[in-house]
Amino acid sequence: MTRATAVLAPGTPITIPPGGNISFEIESGQRLRLTQPEGEQVADFVSFNRDDVRELLSMHSSRAVNLSWKLTAPDVLHSNCTRPMWRIEADLTGENYCGGGYCSEHLNVARYGDAAIGAPNCQANLEAAVRGYGRTGRASTWMPASTCS
């Protein structure tokens, strides 16, 4: 039984609305295509090992292994255990920020003022999407204990 917020059918596109979130499971060998149908969108992409949620996608490891801060095809994205998680097969934008950070309510309030209070933000979306996997509390405190062997 999945703990994800959605079950996706292979080959069937899904659009996430602005300020929205989704979590889903994908098997080894399956492909995931991320597109920007209206251009200029930002997708905070978080990935973790469903068998050990302490192992997660790491931009630090990915940049270090690929010797670049601009990740693109055919780079491989790695976990915090420096194990391959994803391979970029194609990159139509060529402009990918791979810093690994994401917005939060407190950051948005500092940037945009009180209008950002209660507005959708990346941290809240992430926390809602992965709640079914036992990830609770503030995402910024999810520094995983080492599970690497």
C-alpha angles and dihedrals in degrees: 000000000000123000091199126112091236142023111219125207112224111255094014112115122224126195120213110210120233109284091016134125140202138183125199140160124246129189125231109273095026119118129233121200119198116194137176104222094182098029128237095053122139122221118195101208118198123177132179141172106265090209092055113016090192088076107077143160110286123199088190092059092040093052092045095050094044092043091227140089091211105072118195141142125348094017121121120227114221137204127239084267088057092246119140113260106163139010119211105228098177136007117193096173101049089199111094123159106213101179093119096227129121138194124266135187093260092049092047092048088054090049102038107017130232092333087079094061108113093000119132112274137176097253094051091045092051093048092050094047096053100037091106090063095061095263106137136161126031115345090222089069095054095104098150125225111244111275096165120125 
